């Protein structure tokens, strides 16, 4: 148990987290037809994985919001600058503005260049309508609610200096356990900023992201392959985000068709 907490083996990480990681990677069209990550990488596996894990975090948070009403109410509360979770949020679904799912299912809200809101909430029965903040803007009307998502191994260096640029609360995943230090720095330097702890929505989510990160780093370093993740995790493509891949990008009709040598026994 001690060895696991200090440095879990990549085989164990793939077994525990591989299946849901594949769901996210495929749902966001990060895997090519020949079963490799398709993205622009610099050769620095640690830095590239950190950038990728930010997008993965957004997808994971949206999935949690849309699966668990209590999570949706809590994050929606922060996004609209509310004081308490409200059942009103049950009428809204979370959307990651830069995700492939948003492009396919909510094209009017797809905006990968949005520098302020990684996640928004849209009305379930009329997706043109967004959740609004409680505080009015210029005394005229409320602005659309939103949330920024950050994941980093060094929040003091990479999150604290930029948090002043965001007009919305920041959900910060401290992959190296520096949340307290980051919170203190934000309070001292940017007291009007709102930092949201991931434990407020689900305790396990940060550990899941750390597991994802280790697997992605191993992929980028050539220490493992998509094929091995499929085998170790016994992935069947039947969990909660099965959208699939094709030569271009994921669609609701896409389907991941594995080579015959991967299908048997998995």
N, C-alpha and C positions, 0 to 999 in steps of 0.2 A: 504493500500500500504506500509506504514511504517512497519507494522508487517511482511509483506511478505519479505521485504528486510532484516529485522533483523533476522528472523527465520521462513522461510516458512514451513508450515505443511508438514508432510511426504505424506499425501494424495494428496496435490497439486503437490508436487515433482513427485510423481508416475504418476499423470495425465499428467503432462507436458513432463516428460522425460522417462517415463516407456517404451513406445513403442520402441523408438530407442535404449534404453539400452538393451531391450530384443533381438533386432536384433543383437547387437554386442555380447552379451553373448552367444547366440545360434550359431552365425557364428563362434565363437572361441571355441565352444564346452565346455562352462563353466557351462552348465545346464544339469543335469542328466535326465533320463527318468521319474524319480519320482518327477520332478520339484523342485530340490534343487541345490544349487551351488555345483559343484564338483571341489574341489581344496584342497590344503593342507593349513589348517588354524591353527593359533597358539592359538586362544582364545582371542587375542587382536584385537577386531573388527576394531579399528581405524587404527592400523598398517597393518592389513591384507587388509583392503579396500584401503589403500594408495598404497600397492604393486599391487593390482589388477587394480587400476585406471590407473597405468602407462601403462599396456598392453592395456587397453580400449582406452587410449589416442592415442596410435599408430594406432589402428584400425580406430578411428574417423578421425585422420589426413589423413590417406590413402584414406578414403572414400571421404573426402573433396577435396583432390588433384584430384581424379579420377572423381569427379562430377563438379568441377569448374576449368576451364583452368587457370584463373587468380591466384588461390591459387597454382596450380601445378607449374606455372611459377615462382611465388615468392619463394616457398620453394626449388624448383629445382635450382634457382639462388644461394641461400645460400649453398645448398648441393655441388655445383660445384665451390664454391668460386668465383661466378661471380659478376658483378657490377650492372646489370640490368636484369629484367625479359626478356626472349626471347621466341619467338614463336617456337624455336627449341624444347622447352620442350613439346610441344603438341604431339610430336612423341613418348613420353615416358610416362609410367604409374608408379605410386608409388607402392611400395611393402613393407610391414612390414616384416622384415626378420624372426621374431619369431612367426608369426601368422599362424593360421590353414589355412587361405586362401592361404598363400604363400606355405604351404606344399602341398595343393591340386592343386593349379593352376600354381605355379612356383617352383616345387620341387628342381630344380637346384640352387635356391637362398635361400631356406629355411635353416636358420642357427640361431636357438634360443640361441646359445652360442656366437653369435657375440657381443663383448663388445664395439664395436666402432660405428656400424651403425644399428640403429633401423629401419630406412627407407632408401631404395635405389630406384633408378629409372631404369627400364629396357625398352628397345626399344619395342614399341608396335607391330611391324611387325616381330621382331626377338628377342624373349625374352631372348636369350642367351647373348645378348649384353647389357651392363650396361652403364648408363650415366657416363661420365668421368669428372674429375675436369679440370679446365682450366690450373692450374699451373702444369707444368711437374714435375715428380718425378725423382730426380737424373739426370735431363737433358735428360732422355731417352724417357719417355712417361708419359701420364697422369694417375693418379690413379683413381679408381672408386669413384664416388661421394657418399655422404651419409649424414645422419642427425641423431643426437641422440635426444631422447625425454625424458624429465623429468617432473614429476608432484609431487609437495610437498607442505606441509603446513609450512615448515621451510627450505627455500632454503639456507639460510646462513649456517645452520648446515649440511644439507644433500647434497646440490648441489655444493656450492662454493668450498669445499675442494677437490672434485673429478673432477672438470671440467678440471683441468690441464691434466688429464689422457686421454682426448678425443682429437683425431686429427681432428674431424669434428665439425661443428657448433651444438649448443645445443638449441633446442626449449624448453623453460621452461614455464610450466603452474604453476603460483603462486596461489595455492588454498586458500591462506590466505592473498593475496594482498601485498606480500613483494617484488614484482618484482624490484622496484626502489632500494631497499636496496641490493638485490642480485646483480643487475647490478653494483652498486657502488663498492661492495666488489670484484667482478670479475675484474673490471677495475683496481682496486688498487693492487690486488694480482696476477692476471693472465691476463695481458694486451693483450696478443696475442690470447686469447680465444674469440670465437664469440658466443654471446648469442642472441637468436632470440625471440622477443616479440610475443605472440600469437595474439595480435591485428593486426599484419601485415597480417595475413591470414583471420581472421574472428573474429569480436568482440564478437560474442555470444559463441564461442567455449569454453572459460574458464567457462562461466556460466553453459553451458551444463555439463561439467565435474564435476563441483561442485554439480550440481543436481544429477548426476550419483553417486557421492561419498556418498551423504546423503542417497540415496536409498540403496546402497550396504551395508552401515553401519547398516541400519535398518534391512536388510536381515540377516546379520551376528549376530546381537543381538537378533534375533527372534522377532523383533517388527513388521515385515511384512513377507509376503511369495510371492513366484513367482505367485501363484494363485491370490493374491490380486493385484499384479502389472498388471497382465493380465486384471483383472476386472476394475481397476481404469483407466488404459490407453486405454481400449477398443481395445487392441492389436488384430489384425487379421492375423499377420504374412505376410502381403502383402506390407511392406515397402521395403527400398532399399537394405537390406542385408539378404534376407531370404534364409538361407542354411539349417537350421534345426539341429536336434540332433538325436543321436541313442545311443546305449549302449557304444560305444567306442568313436568315434570322428566324427565331422561333415564332410560330403562329399557333393558334388554338387547335389547328388540325395536325400540326407536326407530330412526328413520332420518332423516337430514337430506335433504330433498327441495328441491333448489335450483330457483329460478325458471328457466324455459326460456332466458331471455337470459343466464343464467350457465353453463348446461350446455355450450353449444357450444364446442368447442375447449379445454375445461379438464378 
